[in-house]
Amino acid sequence: MNTIARRAVGAALGVLCLPMMALAAAPQPTHEFSLDNGLKVIVREDHRAPVVVSQLWYKVGSSYETPGQTGLSHALEHMMFKGSRKLGPGEASRILRELGAEENAFTSDDYTAYYQVLARDRLAVALELEADRLASLKLPADEFQREIEVIKEERRLRTDDKPSNLAYERFKAMAFPASGYHTPTIGWMADLERMSVEELRAWYQAWYAPNNATLVVVGDVGAGEVKALAERYFGPIPRRAVPTAKAPRELAAPGERRLTLHLKTQLPNLLMGFNVPGLATAQQPRQVHALRLIATLLDGGYSARLPTRLERGEELVSGASAWYDAYARGDSLFVLSATPNTQTGKTLEQAEAGLWRELQDLQQNPPSAEELARVRAQVIAGLVYDRDSITSQATAIGQLETVGLSWKLIDQELAELEAVTPADIQEAARTFFTRDRLSVAYVLPEEARDE
């Protein structure tokens, strides 16, 4: 199953594959209601094909965890496939496979979600199975002992033995000194080695309640039929008290932090991150949309500034990138990375100086109206394309709702992006690209370690 959801790459949320004016005039029919037990249900109609996606999102992820108990959300996601009152381990997945359905699950800093994509006339099966494990998950000790070994091996393969992922994990832990975002979603190995099934049972009881979840259904359905099915299968599940979970807030100016890592990598690499707000915590949302456009202005394909100036122009780097996640539950990080061009003898220090030059250029000179228009069109085109599928529509809705925002932002964000001016770009660069918000990691090959 797909379990670890993303690095802190910018999880751009988008819109449907329609012209911009049509989107503004006629957004997809979307319906929202809640059951008596607190389960929120959002139905978005898309009748292009007789297919439906069902996603159940829980407001819990690694940012909810505490030191010594990291990795619980991800481990519980694994165990959600290990049987319930009605079915044994793996039986729900077998039923869905026999129906030709696609299923998966993912855990991130801010949420855990489970989804099925299937023919519209099989939606009832997906909802019945999902409600069953919400109401009556079994957590057999023998299944847990087997699965925790799988998770530890997953950590070894995906993080410990992958220098780029390991470096980003250590970098992120440094870049978020005050919030739960320093915790890796899969958990620290020391915590996985001492995790118990009793801890998972307590985590399940604490967070897996209908009043802490959002059911999102997108596809060839109507609100009435989904409401009837939701009430039938989820309605009998009682609400429960859920712990208070405040949004992860970071220090506004933590001070410059630096880290040097010697890993099994062939080439040196640089990571730079600036502590910035996300849309859920920003006092001025336009600054967030400006940061989104800055990421594309710097790293939006062949004509963007980093490849044009630093890679092909100065031959300073062999590759560079920028990304920003605007849709976190709390504060976020604007990240740049670069690999110095070792063939021309360039160093990490020179690559860092080059990235700073690009950021200072934005601070001193707003982009031209023409460049901003090109970048904005590129962002919007990417969002429109990305949101053509019912799965990505559902994911956009579920993520927004689960981080404390509203699904209605999907139909508003084109106007928000259109409103950003060159002066807004310059102001965001001046506000956020400062050394007291900066984290830097130098990643060097092991043989470069000083003896």
C-alpha positions in Angstrom: 0.0 0.0 0.0 1.1 3.6 -0.6 1.8 4.8 2.9 4.2 7.7 3.2 2.6 10.8 1.6 5.1 13.1 0.1 8.1 15.1 1.1 7.4 18.7 1.7 7.0 19.3 -2.0 4.5 21.8 -2.9 1.2 19.9 -2.9 -0.4 22.3 -5.4 -4.2 22.1 -5.2 -6.1 22.8 -8.3 -9.3 22.9 -10.4 -11.1 21.1 -13.1 -10.1 20.8 -16.7 -12.3 23.7 -18.0 -11.5 27.2 -19.3 -10.9 29.7 -16.5 -14.1 31.7 -17.2 -16.2 28.6 -17.3 -14.8 27.6 -13.9 -15.7 30.9 -12.4 -19.2 30.8 -13.9 -20.1 27.2 -13.4 -18.1 25.2 -10.7 -18.9 21.5 -10.4 -22.0 20.8 -8.3 -20.7 20.1 -4.8 -22.8 19.3 -1.8 -21.8 19.3 1.9 -23.7 17.9 4.9 -23.0 16.2 8.2 -24.5 13.2 9.9 -25.8 13.3 13.5 -22.6 11.6 14.7 -20.4 14.5 13.3 -19.2 12.8 10.1 -18.8 15.5 7.4 -19.7 14.3 3.9 -18.8 16.2 0.7 -20.1 15.0 -2.6 -18.8 16.5 -5.9 -20.6 15.5 -9.1 -18.7 14.6 -12.2 -20.8 12.6 -14.6 -18.2 12.1 -17.4 -17.9 8.4 -16.7 -19.8 5.8 -14.5 -17.0 5.8 -12.0 -16.7 7.1 -8.4 -13.9 7.7 -5.9 -14.6 7.4 -2.2 -12.1 8.8 0.3 -12.3 8.8 4.1 -9.9 11.3 5.7 -9.0 11.4 9.4 -7.5 14.4 11.2 -4.5 12.7 12.5 -0.9 12.4 11.2 2.7 12.6 12.4 2.3 16.2 13.5 -0.1 15.0 16.1 2.5 12.7 17.6 4.7 13.2 20.6 8.4 12.3 21.3 8.8 8.6 22.0 5.6 7.8 20.1 6.4 8.7 16.6 5.1 6.6 13.6 1.8 5.7 15.3 -0.4 7.2 12.6 1.5 5.4 9.8 1.6 2.1 11.6 -2.1 2.3 12.3 -2.8 2.9 8.6 -1.0 -0.4 7.9 -3.1 -2.2 10.6 -6.4 -0.9 9.1 -6.1 -3.6 6.5 -5.7 -6.4 9.1 -9.3 -7.2 9.8 -12.4 -6.0 11.5 -15.5 -7.5 13.1 -16.9 -8.7 9.8 -13.7 -9.6 7.9 -10.3 -11.1 8.5 -6.9 -9.7 7.5 -6.8 -8.8 3.8 -10.4 -9.8 3.1 -11.7 -6.3 2.4 -8.9 -5.8 -0.1 -9.7 -9.1 -1.8 -13.4 -8.1 -2.1 -12.5 -4.8 -3.7 -10.0 -6.5 -6.1 -12.7 -8.9 -7.2 -14.9 -5.9 -8.0 -12.2 -4.4 -10.1 -11.7 -1.5 -7.7 -8.5 0.3 -6.9 -7.8 1.0 -3.3 -5.0 2.6 -1.3 -4.1 4.7 1.7 -1.6 7.3 2.7 -0.4 9.1 5.8 1.2 12.5 6.1 2.1 15.1 8.7 -1.5 16.3 8.9 -3.8 13.4 7.9 -4.4 9.8 7.2 -6.7 8.8 4.3 -8.2 5.7 2.7 -9.7 5.5 -0.8 -11.4 3.3 -3.3 -12.0 4.0 -7.0 -14.7 1.8 -8.5 -17.8 1.5 -10.7 -20.6 3.8 -9.4 -22.9 0.9 -8.7 -20.4 -0.6 -6.3 -20.1 2.5 -4.0 -22.2 0.8 -1.3 -19.5 -1.9 -0.9 -16.7 0.6 -0.5 -18.7 2.5 2.2 -19.7 -0.6 4.0 -16.1 -1.8 4.2 -14.8 1.6 5.3 -17.5 2.0 8.0 -16.8 -1.5 9.3 -13.2 -0.8 10.1 -14.0 2.6 11.5 -16.5 0.9 13.9 -14.7 -2.3 14.7 -11.1 -2.6 13.8 -9.3 -5.6 15.1 -5.7 -5.2 16.1 -4.3 -8.7 16.5 -1.0 -8.8 18.4 0.4 -11.4 16.0 -0.5 -9.3 12.9 1.1 -6.3 14.6 4.4 -8.1 15.3 4.6 -9.1 11.6 3.6 -5.7 10.3 6.0 -3.6 12.5 8.8 -5.6 10.9 7.5 -4.6 7.5 7.4 -0.9 8.5 10.9 -1.0 9.8 12.1 -2.5 6.6 10.2 0.2 4.7 12.0 2.8 6.7 15.4 1.2 5.9 14.6 1.0 2.2 12.9 4.4 1.7 14.9 6.5 4.1 17.9 5.0 5.8 19.3 3.5 2.6 18.3 6.5 0.4 20.7 9.4 1.0 18.5 12.1 -0.5 15.5 11.0 1.7 17.6 10.6 4.8 19.1 14.1 4.2 15.7 15.7 3.8 14.5 14.0 7.0 17.3 15.4 9.0 17.0 18.8 7.3 13.3 18.9 8.1 13.9 18.0 11.7 16.2 21.0 12.0 14.0 23.3 10.0 11.0 22.9 12.3 12.4 23.4 15.8 9.0 24.2 17.5 6.3 22.1 15.8 5.4 18.5 15.2 6.5 18.8 11.6 10.0 17.8 12.7 8.7 14.3 13.1 9.1 11.9 10.1 5.8 10.4 9.1 7.2 6.9 9.3 8.6 7.6 12.7 12.1 7.3 14.2 13.5 3.8 14.2 14.0 3.8 18.0 10.3 4.4 18.4 9.3 1.7 15.9 11.5 -0.8 17.8 9.6 -0.1 21.0 6.1 0.4 19.6 3.4 -1.8 21.1 0.0 -2.9 19.8 -1.5 -1.3 23.0 -0.3 2.1 21.8 -1.9 1.6 18.5 -5.2 0.6 20.1 -5.1 3.8 22.2 -4.3 5.9 19.0 -7.2 4.3 17.2 -9.6 4.9 20.0 -8.4 8.5 20.4 -8.6 9.7 16.7 -10.7 7.3 14.6 -14.1 8.7 15.3 -16.8 9.8 12.8 -16.6 13.4 14.2 -12.9 13.5 13.4 -13.3 12.3 9.8 -14.5 13.6 6.4 -16.0 11.4 3.7 -15.4 12.7 0.2 -17.2 11.2 -2.8 -16.5 12.4 -6.3 -17.9 11.0 -9.6 -21.1 9.9 -11.2 -23.2 10.2 -8.1 -25.8 12.6 -6.6 -26.0 13.9 -3.1 -29.2 12.1 -2.2 -27.8 8.6 -2.9 -24.6 9.3 -1.1 -26.4 10.7 1.9 -28.6 7.6 2.1 -25.6 5.3 1.9 -23.6 7.3 4.4 -26.4 7.3 6.9 -26.9 3.6 6.4 -23.3 2.5 7.0 -21.7 5.3 9.0 -24.8 6.7 10.9 -24.9 4.0 13.6 -21.3 4.7 14.6 -21.3 6.8 17.8 -19.3 10.0 18.0 -16.5 10.1 20.6 -14.6 12.7 22.4 -11.4 13.6 20.4 -8.3 15.2 21.9 -7.7 18.8 21.2 -5.2 19.3 18.4 -3.8 22.8 17.9 -2.3 23.8 14.5 1.5 23.3 14.4 3.0 26.8 14.7 6.6 27.6 14.2 8.9 30.3 15.6 8.6 33.3 13.3 12.4 33.9 13.3 14.1 30.8 14.7 17.6 32.0 13.7 19.9 30.6 11.1 20.6 26.9 11.4 23.2 24.8 9.6 23.8 21.1 9.2 26.5 19.1 7.5 25.9 15.5 6.6 28.3 12.9 5.1 26.2 10.2 3.4 26.6 7.5 0.8 26.0 9.8 -2.1 28.1 10.5 -5.2 27.5 14.2 -5.5 27.3 17.0 -3.0 23.9 18.6 -2.5 22.5 21.8 -0.9 19.2 22.3 0.9 17.9 25.7 1.9 14.6 26.3 3.7 12.8 29.3 5.0 10.1 29.1 7.7 6.9 30.6 6.2 3.2 30.4 6.9 0.8 28.2 5.1 -2.7 29.2 4.0 -4.2 28.0 7.2 -1.9 30.2 9.3 -1.2 33.2 7.1 -2.4 36.6 8.2 -2.3 37.8 4.5 -3.3 34.9 2.2 -2.0 36.8 -0.9 1.5 36.3 0.4 0.9 32.5 0.3 -0.2 32.7 -3.3 2.8 34.9 -4.1 5.1 32.2 -2.6 3.4 29.6 -4.8 4.2 31.7 -7.9 7.7 32.4 -6.8 8.4 28.6 -6.6 7.3 28.3 -10.3 9.1 31.5 -11.3 12.3 30.0 -9.9 11.7 26.4 -10.9 8.9 26.1 -13.4 10.6 24.3 -16.3 13.2 25.1 -18.9 12.5 28.9 -19.0 12.5 29.4 -15.2 15.2 31.4 -13.5 17.2 28.7 -11.8 17.8 26.5 -14.9 18.2 29.6 -17.2 20.6 31.5 -15.0 22.4 29.1 -12.7 22.4 25.9 -14.7 22.8 26.9 -18.3 23.9 30.5 -17.8 26.6 30.5 -15.1 27.1 26.7 -15.2 27.1 27.0 -11.5 24.8 24.0 -10.7 23.9 20.8 -12.5 20.4 21.0 -11.2 18.3 23.2 -8.9 14.7 23.2 -7.6 12.3 25.1 -5.5 9.0 24.0 -3.8 6.4 25.2 -1.3 3.4 23.5 0.3 0.7 26.1 0.9 -1.8 23.6 2.3 -0.3 22.5 5.6 -2.4 22.4 8.8 0.1 24.8 10.3 3.2 26.7 9.2 5.2 25.6 6.2 8.6 25.7 4.6 9.8 27.3 1.3 12.6 25.0 0.1 15.4 25.3 -2.5 17.9 22.6 -3.4 20.9 22.6 -5.7 23.7 20.3 -6.8 26.9 22.2 -7.6 28.4 21.7 -11.0 31.4 19.6 -10.0 32.6 19.3 -13.6 33.3 23.0 -13.6 34.7 22.8 -10.1 31.8 24.6 -8.3 31.3 24.2 -4.6 28.4 24.0 -2.2 29.3 27.5 -0.9 29.2 28.9 -4.5 25.8 27.2 -5.2 24.4 28.7 -2.0 25.6 32.1 -3.0 24.0 31.7 -6.4 20.6 30.8 -4.8 20.9 33.9 -2.6 21.6 36.1 -5.6 18.3 34.9 -7.2 16.4 35.5 -4.0 17.9 39.0 -3.5 17.1 39.8 -7.1 13.4 39.2 -6.3 13.7 41.3 -3.2 15.3 44.2 -5.1 13.4 43.9 -8.5 9.8 42.8 -8.9 9.3 40.6 -11.9 8.0 42.1 -15.1 4.3 41.9 -15.8 5.1 39.7 -18.8 7.1 37.2 -16.7 4.5 37.0 -14.0 1.8 36.5 -16.6 3.7 33.6 -18.1 4.4 32.0 -14.7 0.8 32.5 -13.6 -0.5 30.9 -16.8 1.9 28.0 -16.2 0.7 27.4 -12.7 -3.0 27.6 -13.7 -2.4 25.2 -16.6 -0.8 22.7 -14.3 -3.6 23.0 -11.8 -6.3 22.6 -14.5 -4.5 19.5 -15.9 -3.9 18.0 -12.5 -7.5 18.4 -11.4 -9.0 16.6 -14.5 -9.3 13.3 -12.7 -12.0 12.5 -10.0 -9.3 11.2 -7.7 -7.3 14.4 -7.7 -10.5 16.4 -7.2 -11.4 14.3 -4.2 -7.9 14.6 -2.8 -7.9 18.4 -3.1 -11.3 18.5 -1.2 -10.1 16.1 1.4 -6.8 17.8 2.1 -8.4 21.3 2.4 -11.0 20.1 4.8 -8.7 18.0 6.9 -6.1 20.8 7.4 -8.9 23.2 8.6 -9.6 25.0 5.3 -12.6 24.8 3.0 -13.2 22.8 -0.1 -14.6 26.0 -1.6 -11.1 27.3 -2.1 -10.8 25.0 -5.1 -13.3 27.1 -7.0 -11.7 30.4 -5.7 -8.0 29.9 -6.2 -7.8 31.0 -9.8 -9.0 34.4 -8.8 -6.6 34.4 -5.9 -3.7 33.7 -8.2 -4.9 36.3 -10.7 -4.8 39.0 -8.0 -1.1 38.6 -7.2 1.0 41.5 -8.6 4.7 41.9 -9.2 4.8 44.1 -6.1 3.3 41.2 -4.1 6.1 38.9 -5.3 8.7 41.4 -4.2 7.1 42.0 -0.8 6.8 38.2 -0.1 10.5 37.8 -1.0 11.5 40.6 1.3 9.3 39.3 4.2 10.3 35.6 4.1 13.7 35.1 2.5 15.7 36.3 5.6 18.5 34.6 7.4 16.7 34.5 10.7 14.2 32.1 9.0 16.9 30.1 7.2 17.9 26.4 7.5 20.8 25.1 5.4 22.1 21.5 5.0 25.2 20.6 3.2 25.2 17.0 2.0 28.6 15.6 1.1 29.9 12.2 0.0 31.3 10.1 2.8 34.8 10.2 1.3 34.7 14.0 1.7 34.7 13.7 5.5 37.7 15.3 7.1 40.0 12.7 8.6 
